[in-house]
């Protein structure tokens, strides 16, 4: 699964993967949108249940590695309910700027409303990571947490993220990855039995959480994704395996 085709996310015949299905490239964005429209209202609850709260530690590690300082400009892509953006906004302070973005308007509304409830007012925009509406060299940090695997052309999205980074700026990609081999059987059982069951019981949506498990298996492994960051023009690329590789944080610098 970690060949060039999987890494790019699309086949030469104009199809791409949606979980384990092959669909027309033009249909993937719509199908992913349907998934997130469906789960938006229960997204945080399901994250806590699925990961036993570990997603908060994974995000905290990402925030620490980002090292956002006062005055910085930060772009949070596929920002979901705004966990990263909320912290970044406080760290960047009144002299900085943090953008909350997502391709899915349902998720973006949930995130924006959560931030407003917390007293955090930042710009928010529906935008496609494969065609970011920002000038070159705009941001000091670009982050994407649990969003890259849903993008049709991952290579194109990573190139866009690199484009909008300033020289010396850092891209951070937090995503599900390849778990350590001894844990694979138990992880597969949990992914394909428990996740869909939780989706059915809690979110009344078994299919979306089956897609989640499948999309993780179709995502490039750690080394393949590191190579993709380098191909996008980033340097000093490295990754950190978290929870035995259930999740990995990749980072790279634009020189």
C-alpha positions as CSV (number, residue, x, y, z in Angstrom):
1,X,0.0,0.0,0.0
2,X,3.0,2.3,0.3
3,X,3.8,2.5,-3.4
4,X,3.8,5.8,-5.4
5,X,0.1,5.4,-6.4
6,X,-1.0,5.2,-2.7
7,X,1.3,8.0,-1.8
8,X,-0.1,10.3,-4.4
9,X,-3.7,9.2,-3.7
10,X,-4.8,8.8,-7.3
11,X,-4.5,6.4,-10.2
12,X,-3.6,7.3,-13.8
13,X,-7.1,6.1,-14.9
14,X,-8.7,8.9,-12.9
15,X,-9.8,6.9,-9.9
16,X,-8.7,7.1,-6.3
17,X,-9.4,5.2,-3.1
18,X,-12.2,6.0,-0.7
19,X,-11.4,3.6,2.1
20,X,-11.0,0.2,0.3
21,X,-13.3,1.3,-2.6
22,X,-12.1,2.8,-5.9
23,X,-14.0,5.8,-6.9
24,X,-13.7,8.6,-9.5
25,X,-11.4,11.3,-8.4
26,X,-14.1,13.9,-8.6
27,X,-16.3,11.8,-6.3
28,X,-13.9,11.4,-3.4
29,X,-14.2,15.0,-2.0
30,X,-18.0,14.7,-2.0
31,X,-17.9,11.3,-0.3
32,X,-15.5,12.5,2.4
33,X,-17.7,15.6,2.9
34,X,-20.7,13.4,3.5
35,X,-18.7,11.5,6.2
36,X,-17.8,14.7,8.0
37,X,-21.2,16.3,7.6
38,X,-22.5,13.1,9.3
39,X,-20.1,13.0,12.2
40,X,-19.5,16.7,12.9
41,X,-21.9,17.0,15.9
42,X,-20.3,14.0,17.7
43,X,-16.8,14.4,16.5
44,X,-15.1,15.3,19.8
45,X,-17.0,12.6,21.8
46,X,-16.1,9.9,19.3
47,X,-12.5,11.0,19.3
48,X,-12.4,10.6,23.1
49,X,-14.0,7.2,22.9
50,X,-12.0,5.8,20.0
51,X,-8.6,6.9,21.3
52,X,-9.4,6.6,25.1
53,X,-8.5,10.3,25.2
54,X,-5.1,9.8,23.7
55,X,-5.8,12.2,20.8
56,X,-5.4,15.0,23.3
57,X,-1.8,13.9,24.2
58,X,-1.0,13.5,20.4
59,X,-2.2,17.0,19.8
60,X,-0.4,18.4,22.8
61,X,2.8,16.9,21.5
62,X,2.2,18.5,18.1
63,X,1.6,21.9,19.8
64,X,4.8,21.6,21.7
65,X,6.8,20.7,18.5
66,X,5.2,23.6,16.7
67,X,6.7,26.1,19.1
68,X,4.4,29.0,18.2
69,X,5.6,32.3,19.6
70,X,4.0,35.7,19.9
71,X,3.6,37.5,16.5
72,X,3.6,34.3,14.4
73,X,1.2,33.5,11.6
74,X,-0.2,30.0,11.7
75,X,-2.4,28.1,9.2
76,X,-4.4,25.2,10.7
77,X,-5.7,23.0,7.8
78,X,-8.5,20.5,8.2
79,X,-8.8,22.1,11.6
80,X,-11.9,20.2,12.7
81,X,-13.2,21.4,16.0
82,X,-10.3,23.7,16.5
83,X,-8.2,22.0,19.2
84,X,-4.9,23.1,17.8
85,X,-6.0,26.6,16.6
86,X,-7.4,27.5,20.0
87,X,-4.0,27.0,21.7
88,X,-2.1,28.5,18.8
89,X,-4.2,31.7,19.0
90,X,-3.3,32.2,22.6
91,X,0.4,31.5,21.9
92,X,0.6,33.8,18.9
93,X,-1.2,36.6,20.8
94,X,-2.6,39.8,19.6
95,X,0.3,40.5,17.3
96,X,0.0,37.1,15.5
97,X,-2.6,35.6,13.4
98,X,-4.1,32.0,13.3
99,X,-6.4,30.8,10.5
100,X,-9.0,28.1,11.1
101,X,-9.7,26.3,7.8
102,X,-11.5,23.2,6.7
103,X,-12.9,22.0,3.4
104,X,-16.0,20.8,5.2
105,X,-18.3,23.7,6.3
106,X,-20.1,21.5,8.9
107,X,-16.8,20.9,10.7
108,X,-15.7,24.5,10.3
109,X,-18.9,25.8,11.9
110,X,-18.5,23.4,14.9
111,X,-14.8,24.5,15.3
112,X,-15.6,28.2,14.9
113,X,-18.5,28.0,17.5
114,X,-16.3,26.2,20.0
115,X,-13.6,28.8,19.7
116,X,-16.2,31.6,20.1
117,X,-17.6,29.9,23.2
118,X,-14.0,29.9,24.6
119,X,-13.6,33.6,23.8
120,X,-11.2,33.0,20.9
121,X,-12.0,35.1,17.7
122,X,-9.8,34.2,14.7
123,X,-10.4,34.2,10.9
124,X,-12.0,31.1,9.6
125,X,-12.4,29.9,6.0
126,X,-13.7,27.0,4.0
127,X,-10.8,26.1,1.7
128,X,-9.3,23.2,-0.2
129,X,-5.8,22.2,0.9
130,X,-4.9,21.4,-2.7
131,X,-5.5,25.0,-3.8
132,X,-4.9,27.2,-0.7
133,X,-6.1,30.8,-1.2
134,X,-3.1,32.4,0.4
135,X,0.0,34.1,-1.1
136,X,3.4,32.4,-1.2
137,X,5.5,32.6,2.0
138,X,2.7,33.8,4.3
139,X,2.9,31.6,7.4
140,X,5.4,30.6,10.0
141,X,3.7,27.4,10.8
142,X,1.3,25.2,8.9
143,X,-0.4,22.3,10.7
144,X,-2.8,19.5,9.6
145,X,-4.1,17.0,12.1
146,X,-5.9,13.9,10.9
147,X,-6.8,15.5,7.6
148,X,-4.1,14.5,5.1
149,X,-5.4,11.0,4.5
150,X,-8.7,12.3,3.3
151,X,-7.2,14.4,0.6
152,X,-7.4,13.2,-3.0
153,X,-4.0,14.4,-4.2
154,X,-1.8,14.3,-1.1
155,X,1.3,15.4,-3.1
156,X,-0.5,18.5,-4.4
157,X,-1.7,19.4,-0.9
158,X,1.8,19.1,0.6
159,X,3.2,21.2,-2.2
160,X,0.6,23.9,-1.4
161,X,1.4,23.7,2.3
162,X,5.1,24.2,1.5
163,X,4.3,27.1,-0.8
164,X,2.6,29.2,1.8
165,X,5.3,28.7,4.4
166,X,7.9,31.4,4.9
167,X,11.6,30.5,4.7
168,X,12.4,28.8,8.0
169,X,8.7,28.0,8.6
170,X,7.6,24.5,9.7
171,X,5.0,22.1,8.4
172,X,3.6,19.6,11.0
173,X,1.4,16.7,9.8
174,X,-0.2,14.6,12.6
175,X,-1.9,11.5,11.1
176,X,-2.7,7.9,11.7
177,X,0.2,5.7,10.5
178,X,1.5,2.1,10.6
179,X,1.4,0.5,14.0
180,X,4.3,-1.7,15.2
181,X,4.0,-5.2,13.7
182,X,3.4,-7.2,16.9
183,X,0.3,-5.0,17.6
184,X,-1.1,-5.3,14.1
185,X,-3.6,-8.2,14.8
186,X,-5.1,-6.5,17.9
187,X,-5.2,-3.2,16.2
188,X,-7.0,-4.6,13.1
189,X,-9.5,-6.3,15.4
190,X,-10.2,-3.1,17.2
191,X,-10.4,-1.0,14.0
192,X,-12.8,-3.2,12.1
193,X,-14.9,-4.5,15.0
194,X,-15.0,-1.9,17.7
195,X,-14.8,1.4,15.7
196,X,-17.8,0.6,13.5
197,X,-19.7,-0.6,16.6
198,X,-19.0,2.7,18.4
199,X,-20.0,4.6,15.3
200,X,-23.4,2.8,15.2
201,X,-24.1,3.1,19.0
202,X,-22.8,6.7,19.6
203,X,-23.1,8.5,16.3
204,X,-25.7,6.4,14.6
205,X,-23.3,6.0,11.7
206,X,-21.4,2.8,11.3
207,X,-20.3,3.4,7.7
208,X,-18.3,6.5,8.4
209,X,-16.3,4.8,11.1
210,X,-15.7,1.8,8.8
211,X,-14.3,4.3,6.3
212,X,-12.1,5.7,9.0
213,X,-10.5,2.3,9.6
214,X,-10.1,1.7,5.9
215,X,-8.6,5.1,5.2
216,X,-5.9,4.6,7.8
217,X,-4.8,1.4,6.0
218,X,-4.7,3.2,2.7
219,X,-2.6,6.1,4.0
220,X,1.2,6.1,3.3
221,X,3.4,4.7,6.0
222,X,5.9,6.8,7.9
223,X,8.9,6.5,5.6
224,X,6.7,7.0,2.5
225,X,5.1,10.2,3.9
226,X,8.6,11.5,4.9
227,X,9.6,11.1,1.3
228,X,6.6,13.0,0.2
229,X,7.4,16.0,2.4
230,X,10.9,16.0,0.9
231,X,9.4,15.8,-2.6
232,X,7.3,18.9,-1.7
233,X,10.4,20.9,-1.1
234,X,10.8,20.6,2.6
235,X,14.1,19.9,4.4
236,X,15.2,18.5,7.8
237,X,12.2,16.1,7.5
238,X,11.7,13.8,10.5
239,X,8.9,11.9,12.2
240,X,7.9,10.8,15.7
241,X,6.0,7.6,16.3
242,X,3.4,8.0,18.9
243,X,1.6,5.1,20.7
244,X,3.7,2.5,18.9
245,X,3.0,4.0,15.5
246,X,-0.8,4.3,15.8
247,X,-0.1,7.9,15.0
248,X,3.0,9.7,13.7
249,X,3.9,13.3,13.6
250,X,5.9,14.4,10.6
251,X,7.6,17.7,10.3
252,X,9.7,19.6,7.8
253,X,11.2,23.0,7.3
254,X,11.0,25.3,4.3
255,X,14.5,26.7,3.6
